[in-house]
Amino acid sequence: MRNEDSRRAMRAPFLTGLALGAALLLLPLAALGNAPAAAQPQSSPGLLTLPAVPTPAAEPIPSPGMQDGSQSLRVLGRDGQVSEMTMADYLWGVVAAEMPASFEPEALRAQAVCARTYSLWKLRAKSHEADEADICTDSTCCQAYISQEDAAQRWGESMAGPYTAKIASAVADTDGQVLTYQGAPIQAVFFSSASGATEDAEAVWGKALPYLVSVDSPEGDEVPNYRSTVTLTADQVKKTASEAGLGADLSGDPSEWFRNLSRTASGRVASVDLGGVTLSGGAARNLFALRSTCFDLTESEGVFTFSVTGYGHGVGMSQYGANAMAKEGAVWQDILTHYYTGAQLQAGL
């Protein structure tokens, strides 16, 4: 789920022979596609016939846990239809849509707890009561979701079975586990990758939450597209500002358009002036389609370059940070208590 920008969202069946191409186009959410199937040995008179190589048994898919399997949710799809499903089935679709299945099992378990917690937080908020639903599949509102059939097509024939089982295990192994603060489910937001540290919720949304404060995050240049660049001409900046109705004065020298850039304690842009209009870091990110608010800005001969680090709003759990911690031996409980300061794990809410 990405609350904002979440950040990081997710999509018509393909023929089996095209599975590799589809999977490569969808990296990093998909794994490498399937290799060509081995030819079956043919019998020929007078020649030795080799025995066929048995097909590996499919990895068993764990049964849902008692708590997730017994709770039902009304889920509003992008087509406007409401479907009723178990919490276990819904969480499977969220984890598959929100985090690469190739990630470490402990990171996937942490993601499952975040998804479950956020779902319960949304239920209590009753934000979809008018739709006669509990939650939706729009990542800009709730959390991304993908069906098992669509996920299998993304992953390709060779990885669909293992990845389906891997995500089912992440959900079953954390059955009913929820992050709480003072006994209530927290707003367990998450995003793709940080620039060395997460961000305070107050710096992004203007509301302080004790469990959503800045903490160190270990990921770095091994993250795909960790560093990105957006280059805009002066005319493009002027057009973008005009279409947004900013009322910025961009009549002078372009080198003077952006002024007074300030940063938060975590290094992200807190605010910047554009032609006399003050923009928050988030507003600047949205306006110029940047991957995060952690950026440097330079100008040369009327060309502006935004050098961006990380992806997402920066609040809560960094998914690539969680994976880095898992690779270093951290278990899902450690990952969650690191990113959500003071939150407690509780079962059976």
N, C-alpha and C positions, 0 to 999 in steps of 0.2 A: 504494500500500500504506500502510496505516496500522497501525502496530504496536499502538496503544493504542486509544487513543481513536480513528489515525489514525485528523492528525488525518482532514474533509474527505468506509460507505461507499458498492449500485450494481448486470431487473428486469422478455408476452402480446401478441401481435400486435395492432395497431390497423389499422382500415380506412384506406385511403389518404386518404380525405376527412377523417380525424381527425388527420392527421400534425401539423398546425400546433398543435392543442390539446395533443397529447402532448408536443411539443417544448417549448412554453412552460412546461408543468408541471415539466419536468426541467431548467430553467435552474439553474446555469450549465453543467452537463455537456453540455447540448444546445445547438445553435445555433438561430436563428430558423427556423421551418418554411417549407415551400414556399408560393409564391404560387399562386393559381388558374391552372390551365393555360389558355393562350390558345385561344379558339375557332378551329376550323379553318374556312377560307373555304369557302363553299358556292357551287357553280356555279348560275347562273340564266340561262335563255335571254335573249339580247339584252343582257346586262350583262357588263361587264368582269370577268374572274376574276383576282384577285390571286394571285401565286405564294405557295405556303406558305412560311413562315419555317422554314428548316432547324433541326433540333434540334442544339444544340451537341454536339460530340463529347465523349464521356466522357473525363475525365482518366486517362491510363494509370497503372496501379498498378505501382510499381517491383517488380522481382523481388527475392526475398530475397537477402541476401548469402551468400557461400559458407559462412561459419562458422555463422551462425545457422540457415541453411537445412539444414545437414548434421547439426546436433545435435538429438537427440530428447529429449523430456521426458515423463514419466508424470504427468499432471495429475489430481488428485482433485477432482471437482466437488462441488457442494453436494448433489447427489442420491446421493452415495456411489459413483458410478461413476468409474473411472479411464480416462482417454482418453490415447492417445499422440499427440503432435503435435510439430512442429518448434519449436525455440526462437523462430524468426521468427514463427510463428503465435501462439505463446503471448504473446510480447512485444507483438504488435499488440493482443491482447485486454486486456492489462494497461494499456498506455498509454491506450487508448480508455476504459477504465473509471476510471482514476485521475486523468486530467488532461483538462480541457475541450479538445476538438479545435479550438476557436477560438483557442487560445493561439498565441503566436509559434512558428515552426518551430524556432528554437534552443532554446526552452524544452521543446518536445516531444522534441527530440533528447536533451537532458539527462535528461528523464524516462525515455527508452528505455534510456539507460546505467544509470540507477539501478535500473530494473526488471531488467535483465540481471544486474547485479552482485548484487542482492539474491537473485535466483534461484540464482546459483552459490553464494552464501553458504549458502542453505538446503539446497542439494544436499549440500554438505560437512557440514552439521549432521545430515543424515539424519533429520530430524524426522518424516518420513512413511514411514519404512522399514516400520513395522508395517502400513501401508495398502497396501504394494507400490506406492508412489507417490513422486515426487520433491518435489512441491509441491502446494498446494491453491489453490482460488479463493475462500477465505474471507479477507476483508481483515483480520479480527481476528487471524488466524494468519499468513498469508503476504501475498498481494496480491490486490486485486480483479481480476476478469476478466469480460469480456463478449464474446459471439460477434459476428461481423461482421453476422449477420442481426439480432440484437437491437439492436446499435448503430445500424444503418441505420434501424430503426423509431423509435428515439429521435430521431435527427437529422432525419428527414423526407426525402421524396423528393428535394428540391432540393439538400440538403447531403450526403446519404449518399455520393455519388460523390466529390466533392472531399475530404471528410473522411477517407474510406477511404484515398484515395491519399496524403493529407497524413501520416497516421500511418504508413502503410507506408514512406514516405520517411524518416521519423524513425528507424525501425528499421533500414532498409537503409543509410542514410547513416552509421550508427554501428556497422555490422556487427562483432560480436566485441569491441567496446571495453568494458573493464571497469575499475572503480576498484579499486585495490589498495593495501594498506599492508603493507610488508615482504614483498611478493610474493604475498599472499593476498587474495582478494576481501573487501572491507569489508562491514560491516553497513550498507548504503546506505539507511537509513530516510529518510522524507520525510513532509511534512505539508502542510496547506493554506496557512495564512497566519500570519505572525509579528507580534509587536507591536513591531517595530523591531529586534529581534535574535532569533537562535535561542537554544536552551538547551543547556547541557552535558548529555551523557547521564547523567553521575553524579547530577545534580540530579533526574532523572526516574526512572531505573532503579537508581540506587545503584552503578553500575559505570562507572568512567571509561574512555573510549576516546579515544586521542589525536587521532583524526580527527573526533570528534563533540563539538566544543567550541563555545561561543557565538561567533557572528560577526554583524556587522550585516546586516540584511535590509531592502531598500528599499521594500517595498509599504506601502500605507496605506489611507486612507478610500475609495479607488477600488475596493477589494475588496468584493464583495457580502457583506452581513452582517458587515462587519469589526468593528463594535461591536454588541453584543447585550446584552439585559437579561433576567435571571431574577428574578422577584418571588415571594416565598413568605411566607405568614403564619406566625405563631409556631406555630399548630397543625400546619401542613404541615411545618415544620422538625422539630417534636417527633415527628410520625408517621414521617417519613423516617428519623430517627435511631433510633427504636424498631424499625422494620422491618429496619434494617441490623444490629441487635443491638449497638449501640455501647456501651450502658451509660452514656450521658451523663446528667448531672444537669441537667435542664432544668426544675426546679421554681421557680426564682427569676424575677427580672425579665428578660424577653427581651433587654434592652439589655446584660445581663451574660453572655449565653450564649457569644458568640464573643469570644475574647480572644487576645492574643499573636500576632497575624498577623505572620509574617516573610517576607521576600522573598529570592529568589536574585539574583545579580549582574545577570541580564537583566531583572529587574523582575517575574518571575512569583512567585506565592505558593509559598513553600517549605513552610510549615506554618501551621496555625491550630488553636487549642484550641476545642473545642465541648463545653460542659458538663463541663469537666475532662478531656476526652479529646483527645489531640493527633492531628490528622489531617495527613497530607502534603497538599501542594497537589493532587497527582493524585487522592488519595482524596476530597478535598473536591469536586473537579471531577466525579468519577464519581458521588458521592453526590447532588449537586444538579443533575446533567445540564447542566453548563456547557460551553461550546464550547472553553475553554482554561483554563489555570491563571493566566493573566494577568487578574486581576479585582480590583476594589475592592468593599468590602462596607460597606453602611450599614444602620442600623435606625432606624425612626421609628414610634412607637405600635404596636409589635409586628409590623411589616412589614419584612422583610429584602429588600434590593435588591442583587443581584450585577451589577455593571457589567463586562462582559467584553470583551476585545480579542483579535482573532485567532481561529484555529480549528486545533486539533490539539495534539499533544504538544510540538511546538516543537523537536524534535531533527532534525538533518540538513538536507535541502534544503526550503526553503519554496517551494511551487509558484507561488504568486503573486509571491513575490520573484524566482524564476527568470524569470517572464514579464516583470516590470518591468525586470530586467537586460537581457533580450533586446530589449525596446523601446528601450533606451538603446544598443543596438549590441553587447552582449556575445555572444560565440559560446558554444556549449554547453560547450566545454572550460573557458572562463573561469568559467562558472556553477558547474560541478562543483568545480573547484579552490578556488573561493571558499567553498562551503558545506561541503566535506569537507577540513578542514585537513591538509595534508601527504600527502594521498592522491595516487597516481600513476595515470595512464591507461595501460592495457596491453591489447594485443590478443592474442587466441588462447589464453586460459586453458583 
